[in-house]
Amino acid sequence: MKLDLAHLPLPTLAVSDAGPHRRHHIGHRVLGGRALRRFERAAAALGAAPPPPWGDALACAARRLEREFAGTRRAPCIRLRLRCLAAMQAMAVEPAWSLAGAARERIATIADYARCPERLVPDEIPVVGGLDDAVLVDLAWPALRFELDDYLDFRRLRAEEAQLRGVPAHRLMFGREEWLAARAAEHALRAHVRRRGLECYPVASAPALFGVRG
């Protein structure tokens, strides 16, 4: 399984399309104060290039999502990134995966912000709740996407191996080395099946399975 964020992009973070009196607002909520400073620190720690003022940029993105996904509980692009954050947090605490320190720190930066009750866009706001967390996930994504793809594949193969052996996955001695060996064996098996398929069923001479009767 892979999490493809490009399939459901967030709106571009840009200057507000609203009048000055609506900038830094999502509904009746003003994006500012300590919550904004916490978000700015987290974004800077993730290596964000200076955007338009964060409060204005987030409010503009929120308005676009509210127009597009009005009536839904949460915009799909935000929901996908919150799933991604949950997978990142699982990867960070997985003893068998031994995640590198720099990646662990990036995930901790997002998780520490996301679990604080003082956030810019709380989960209870319809449609756009969690937009701030989603933006932080996007900022960390280039550095973490391939590691997360590998981790999700590790979990898949570990679950399959545990099922074959009839033991719970968490009790199976299965780390990175075992995952690499299992993945290599899986690729070899697929290549063998493809070769055997070409040998046994040449396309040019395949007979018709059904005839049409007049």
DRENTI-594533 format. One record per residue (C-alpha): residue number from 1; residue in three letters; x, y, z. Coordinates in steps of 0.2 Angstrom, whole numbers. Example, Ala and Ser with C-alpha at 12.3 -4.5 7.8 and 13.67 -1.06 7.14 Angstrom:
BEGIN
<rec seq="1" type="ALA" c1="62" c2="-22" c3="39"/>
<rec seq="2" type="SER" c1="68" c2="-5" c3="36"/>
//
This chain:
BEGIN
<rec seq="1" type="MET" c1="0" c2="0" c3="0"/>
<rec seq="2" type="LYS" c1="6" c2="17" c3="-4"/>
<rec seq="3" type="LEU" c1="-1" c2="34" c3="1"/>
<rec seq="4" type="ASP" c1="-1" c2="46" c3="-14"/>
<rec seq="5" type="LEU" c1="-3" c2="64" c3="-8"/>
<rec seq="6" type="ALA" c1="-2" c2="70" c3="-26"/>
<rec seq="7" type="HIS" c1="-18" c2="62" c3="-30"/>
<rec seq="8" type="LEU" c1="-28" c2="73" c3="-18"/>
<rec seq="9" type="PRO" c1="-18" c2="90" c3="-17"/>
<rec seq="10" type="LEU" c1="-21" c2="103" c3="-4"/>
<rec seq="11" type="PRO" c1="-25" c2="121" c3="-11"/>
<rec seq="12" type="THR" c1="-10" c2="131" c3="-15"/>
<rec seq="13" type="LEU" c1="-5" c2="142" c3="-1"/>
<rec seq="14" type="ALA" c1="-6" c2="160" c3="-7"/>
<rec seq="15" type="VAL" c1="-12" c2="177" c3="-2"/>
<rec seq="16" type="SER" c1="-30" c2="179" c3="3"/>
<rec seq="17" type="ASP" c1="-44" c2="181" c3="-10"/>
<rec seq="18" type="ALA" c1="-55" c2="189" c3="3"/>
<rec seq="19" type="GLY" c1="-55" c2="207" c3="9"/>
<rec seq="20" type="PRO" c1="-44" c2="214" c3="23"/>
<rec seq="21" type="HIS" c1="-58" c2="211" c3="36"/>
<rec seq="22" type="ARG" c1="-58" c2="192" c3="32"/>
<rec seq="23" type="ARG" c1="-40" c2="188" c3="31"/>
<rec seq="24" type="HIS" c1="-33" c2="177" c3="45"/>
<rec seq="25" type="HIS" c1="-51" c2="171" c3="48"/>
<rec seq="26" type="ILE" c1="-59" c2="153" c3="46"/>
<rec seq="27" type="GLY" c1="-77" c2="156" c3="50"/>
<rec seq="28" type="HIS" c1="-78" c2="166" c3="66"/>
<rec seq="29" type="ARG" c1="-61" c2="160" c3="71"/>
<rec seq="30" type="VAL" c1="-46" c2="171" c3="70"/>
<rec seq="31" type="LEU" c1="-29" c2="163" c3="65"/>
<rec seq="32" type="GLY" c1="-17" c2="171" c3="77"/>
<rec seq="33" type="GLY" c1="-9" c2="172" c3="94"/>
<rec seq="34" type="ARG" c1="1" c2="158" c3="102"/>
<rec seq="35" type="ALA" c1="-7" c2="144" c3="91"/>
<rec seq="36" type="LEU" c1="0" c2="153" c3="75"/>
<rec seq="37" type="ARG" c1="17" c2="155" c3="83"/>
<rec seq="38" type="ARG" c1="17" c2="137" c3="87"/>
<rec seq="39" type="PHE" c1="13" c2="132" c3="69"/>
<rec seq="40" type="GLU" c1="26" c2="144" c3="62"/>
<rec seq="41" type="ARG" c1="39" c2="136" c3="73"/>
<rec seq="42" type="ALA" c1="34" c2="119" c3="68"/>
<rec seq="43" type="ALA" c1="34" c2="124" c3="49"/>
<rec seq="44" type="ALA" c1="51" c2="132" c3="51"/>
<rec seq="45" type="ALA" c1="58" c2="116" c3="59"/>
<rec seq="46" type="LEU" c1="52" c2="106" c3="44"/>
<rec seq="47" type="GLY" c1="61" c2="117" c3="33"/>
<rec seq="48" type="ALA" c1="47" c2="127" c3="25"/>
<rec seq="49" type="ALA" c1="52" c2="142" c3="14"/>
<rec seq="50" type="PRO" c1="44" c2="158" c3="19"/>
<rec seq="51" type="PRO" c1="26" c2="158" c3="12"/>
<rec seq="52" type="PRO" c1="14" c2="172" c3="12"/>
<rec seq="53" type="PRO" c1="9" c2="176" c3="30"/>
<rec seq="54" type="TRP" c1="4" c2="159" c3="37"/>
<rec seq="55" type="GLY" c1="-13" c2="164" c3="44"/>
<rec seq="56" type="ASP" c1="-18" c2="172" c3="28"/>
<rec seq="57" type="ALA" c1="-12" c2="158" c3="18"/>
<rec seq="58" type="LEU" c1="-21" c2="145" c3="28"/>
<rec seq="59" type="ALA" c1="-37" c2="155" c3="29"/>
<rec seq="60" type="CYS" c1="-37" c2="157" c3="10"/>
<rec seq="61" type="ALA" c1="-35" c2="138" c3="8"/>
<rec seq="62" type="ALA" c1="-49" c2="134" c3="20"/>
<rec seq="63" type="ARG" c1="-61" c2="145" c3="11"/>
<rec seq="64" type="ARG" c1="-57" c2="136" c3="-6"/>
<rec seq="65" type="LEU" c1="-60" c2="119" c3="3"/>
<rec seq="66" type="GLU" c1="-76" c2="125" c3="11"/>
<rec seq="67" type="ARG" c1="-83" c2="130" c3="-6"/>
<rec seq="68" type="GLU" c1="-77" c2="114" c3="-15"/>
<rec seq="69" type="PHE" c1="-82" c2="101" c3="-1"/>
<rec seq="70" type="ALA" c1="-97" c2="110" c3="7"/>
<rec seq="71" type="GLY" c1="-108" c2="98" c3="17"/>
<rec seq="72" type="THR" c1="-94" c2="85" c3="20"/>
<rec seq="73" type="ARG" c1="-87" c2="82" c3="37"/>
<rec seq="74" type="ARG" c1="-69" c2="84" c3="31"/>
<rec seq="75" type="ALA" c1="-61" c2="87" c3="15"/>
<rec seq="76" type="PRO" c1="-54" c2="71" c3="7"/>
<rec seq="77" type="CYS" c1="-36" c2="79" c3="5"/>
<rec seq="78" type="ILE" c1="-36" c2="83" c3="23"/>
<rec seq="79" type="ARG" c1="-42" c2="66" c3="28"/>
<rec seq="80" type="LEU" c1="-29" c2="57" c3="18"/>
<rec seq="81" type="ARG" c1="-15" c2="67" c3="26"/>
<rec seq="82" type="LEU" c1="-21" c2="63" c3="43"/>
<rec seq="83" type="ARG" c1="-21" c2="45" c3="39"/>
<rec seq="84" type="CYS" c1="-3" c2="48" c3="33"/>
<rec seq="85" type="LEU" c1="1" c2="56" c3="50"/>
<rec seq="86" type="ALA" c1="-5" c2="41" c3="59"/>
<rec seq="87" type="ALA" c1="6" c2="30" c3="48"/>
<rec seq="88" type="MET" c1="21" c2="41" c3="51"/>
<rec seq="89" type="GLN" c1="18" c2="40" c3="70"/>
<rec seq="90" type="ALA" c1="16" c2="21" c3="70"/>
<rec seq="91" type="MET" c1="33" c2="20" c3="60"/>
<rec seq="92" type="ALA" c1="42" c2="31" c3="72"/>
<rec seq="93" type="VAL" c1="38" c2="20" c3="87"/>
<rec seq="94" type="GLU" c1="40" c2="3" c3="78"/>
<rec seq="95" type="PRO" c1="54" c2="-6" c3="87"/>
<rec seq="96" type="ALA" c1="57" c2="-18" c3="72"/>
<rec seq="97" type="TRP" c1="59" c2="-3" c3="60"/>
<rec seq="98" type="SER" c1="73" c2="7" c3="68"/>
<rec seq="99" type="LEU" c1="69" c2="24" c3="60"/>
<rec seq="100" type="ALA" c1="83" c2="36" c3="58"/>
<rec seq="101" type="GLY" c1="84" c2="50" c3="70"/>
<rec seq="102" type="ALA" c1="81" c2="64" c3="58"/>
<rec seq="103" type="ALA" c1="65" c2="56" c3="51"/>
<rec seq="104" type="ARG" c1="60" c2="53" c3="69"/>
<rec seq="105" type="GLU" c1="62" c2="71" c3="73"/>
<rec seq="106" type="ARG" c1="52" c2="77" c3="58"/>
<rec seq="107" type="ILE" c1="37" c2="66" c3="64"/>
<rec seq="108" type="ALA" c1="39" c2="72" c3="82"/>
<rec seq="109" type="THR" c1="38" c2="90" c3="76"/>
<rec seq="110" type="ILE" c1="21" c2="86" c3="68"/>
<rec seq="111" type="ALA" c1="14" c2="75" c3="81"/>
<rec seq="112" type="ASP" c1="19" c2="87" c3="95"/>
<rec seq="113" type="TYR" c1="9" c2="101" c3="86"/>
<rec seq="114" type="ALA" c1="-6" c2="90" c3="82"/>
<rec seq="115" type="ARG" c1="-9" c2="83" c3="99"/>
<rec seq="116" type="CYS" c1="-8" c2="101" c3="107"/>
<rec seq="117" type="PRO" c1="-26" c2="107" c3="111"/>
<rec seq="118" type="GLU" c1="-20" c2="125" c3="106"/>
<rec seq="119" type="ARG" c1="-21" c2="123" c3="87"/>
<rec seq="120" type="LEU" c1="-25" c2="134" c3="73"/>
<rec seq="121" type="VAL" c1="-38" c2="123" c3="64"/>
<rec seq="122" type="PRO" c1="-46" c2="111" c3="77"/>
<rec seq="123" type="ASP" c1="-53" c2="95" c3="71"/>
<rec seq="124" type="GLU" c1="-71" c2="100" c3="76"/>
<rec seq="125" type="ILE" c1="-72" c2="114" c3="62"/>
<rec seq="126" type="PRO" c1="-82" c2="106" c3="48"/>
<rec seq="127" type="VAL" c1="-74" c2="102" c3="31"/>
<rec seq="128" type="VAL" c1="-57" c2="110" c3="36"/>
<rec seq="129" type="GLY" c1="-53" c2="104" c3="53"/>
<rec seq="130" type="GLY" c1="-35" c2="97" c3="54"/>
<rec seq="131" type="LEU" c1="-29" c2="108" c3="39"/>
<rec seq="132" type="ASP" c1="-15" c2="115" c3="49"/>
<rec seq="133" type="ASP" c1="-9" c2="97" c3="53"/>
<rec seq="134" type="ALA" c1="-11" c2="92" c3="34"/>
<rec seq="135" type="VAL" c1="0" c2="107" c3="29"/>
<rec seq="136" type="LEU" c1="14" c2="101" c3="41"/>
<rec seq="137" type="VAL" c1="12" c2="83" c3="33"/>
<rec seq="138" type="ASP" c1="15" c2="91" c3="16"/>
<rec seq="139" type="LEU" c1="30" c2="100" c3="22"/>
<rec seq="140" type="ALA" c1="38" c2="84" c3="29"/>
<rec seq="141" type="TRP" c1="32" c2="73" c3="14"/>
<rec seq="142" type="PRO" c1="47" c2="75" c3="2"/>
<rec seq="143" type="ALA" c1="59" c2="69" c3="16"/>
<rec seq="144" type="LEU" c1="48" c2="55" c3="22"/>
<rec seq="145" type="ARG" c1="38" c2="48" c3="8"/>
<rec seq="146" type="PHE" c1="50" c2="34" c3="2"/>
<rec seq="147" type="GLU" c1="53" c2="28" c3="20"/>
<rec seq="148" type="LEU" c1="35" c2="27" c3="23"/>
<rec seq="149" type="ASP" c1="31" c2="18" c3="7"/>
<rec seq="150" type="ASP" c1="45" c2="5" c3="13"/>
<rec seq="151" type="TYR" c1="37" c2="4" c3="31"/>
<rec seq="152" type="LEU" c1="20" c2="1" c3="24"/>
<rec seq="153" type="ASP" c1="27" c2="-13" c3="13"/>
<rec seq="154" type="PHE" c1="36" c2="-20" c3="28"/>
<rec seq="155" type="ARG" c1="20" c2="-21" c3="38"/>
<rec seq="156" type="ARG" c1="11" c2="-30" c3="23"/>
<rec seq="157" type="LEU" c1="25" c2="-43" c3="22"/>
<rec seq="158" type="ARG" c1="26" c2="-45" c3="40"/>
<rec seq="159" type="ALA" c1="7" c2="-48" c3="42"/>
<rec seq="160" type="GLU" c1="8" c2="-61" c3="27"/>
<rec seq="161" type="GLU" c1="22" c2="-70" c3="36"/>
<rec seq="162" type="ALA" c1="14" c2="-70" c3="52"/>
<rec seq="163" type="GLN" c1="-2" c2="-77" c3="45"/>
<rec seq="164" type="LEU" c1="8" c2="-91" c3="36"/>
<rec seq="165" type="ARG" c1="16" c2="-96" c3="53"/>
<rec seq="166" type="GLY" c1="0" c2="-94" c3="63"/>
<rec seq="167" type="VAL" c1="7" c2="-81" c3="75"/>
<rec seq="168" type="PRO" c1="2" c2="-63" c3="79"/>
<rec seq="169" type="ALA" c1="12" c2="-51" c3="69"/>
<rec seq="170" type="HIS" c1="19" c2="-42" c3="84"/>
<rec seq="171" type="ARG" c1="27" c2="-58" c3="91"/>
<rec seq="172" type="LEU" c1="36" c2="-62" c3="74"/>
<rec seq="173" type="MET" c1="55" c2="-59" c3="73"/>
<rec seq="174" type="PHE" c1="54" c2="-48" c3="58"/>
<rec seq="175" type="GLY" c1="64" c2="-33" c3="55"/>
<rec seq="176" type="ARG" c1="72" c2="-23" c3="41"/>
<rec seq="177" type="GLU" c1="83" c2="-38" c3="35"/>
<rec seq="178" type="GLU" c1="69" c2="-50" c3="35"/>
<rec seq="179" type="TRP" c1="58" c2="-38" c3="25"/>
<rec seq="180" type="LEU" c1="72" c2="-35" c3="12"/>
<rec seq="181" type="ALA" c1="74" c2="-54" c3="10"/>
<rec seq="182" type="ALA" c1="55" c2="-57" c3="9"/>
<rec seq="183" type="ARG" c1="53" c2="-43" c3="-4"/>
<rec seq="184" type="ALA" c1="67" c2="-50" c3="-14"/>
<rec seq="185" type="ALA" c1="59" c2="-67" c3="-14"/>
<rec seq="186" type="GLU" c1="42" c2="-60" c3="-19"/>
<rec seq="187" type="HIS" c1="50" c2="-50" c3="-33"/>
<rec seq="188" type="ALA" c1="59" c2="-66" c3="-39"/>
<rec seq="189" type="LEU" c1="43" c2="-76" c3="-38"/>
<rec seq="190" type="ARG" c1="34" c2="-63" c3="-48"/>
<rec seq="191" type="ALA" c1="47" c2="-63" c3="-61"/>
<rec seq="192" type="HIS" c1="47" c2="-83" c3="-62"/>
<rec seq="193" type="VAL" c1="28" c2="-83" c3="-64"/>
<rec seq="194" type="ARG" c1="29" c2="-70" c3="-78"/>
<rec seq="195" type="ARG" c1="42" c2="-80" c3="-87"/>
<rec seq="196" type="ARG" c1="32" c2="-96" c3="-85"/>
<rec seq="197" type="GLY" c1="17" c2="-87" c3="-92"/>
<rec seq="198" type="LEU" c1="26" c2="-82" c3="-107"/>
<rec seq="199" type="GLU" c1="33" c2="-99" c3="-110"/>
<rec seq="200" type="CYS" c1="17" c2="-109" c3="-107"/>
<rec seq="201" type="TYR" c1="5" c2="-97" c3="-115"/>
<rec seq="202" type="PRO" c1="12" c2="-88" c3="-131"/>
<rec seq="203" type="VAL" c1="0" c2="-74" c3="-136"/>
<rec seq="204" type="ALA" c1="2" c2="-77" c3="-155"/>
<rec seq="205" type="SER" c1="-4" c2="-95" c3="-154"/>
<rec seq="206" type="ALA" c1="-18" c2="-93" c3="-140"/>
<rec seq="207" type="PRO" c1="-34" c2="-102" c3="-146"/>
<rec seq="208" type="ALA" c1="-51" c2="-94" c3="-145"/>
<rec seq="209" type="LEU" c1="-60" c2="-99" c3="-129"/>
<rec seq="210" type="PHE" c1="-77" c2="-97" c3="-136"/>
<rec seq="211" type="GLY" c1="-84" c2="-99" c3="-154"/>
<rec seq="212" type="VAL" c1="-99" c2="-89" c3="-161"/>
<rec seq="213" type="ARG" c1="-113" c2="-100" c3="-168"/>
<rec seq="214" type="GLY" c1="-123" c2="-93" c3="-182"/>
//
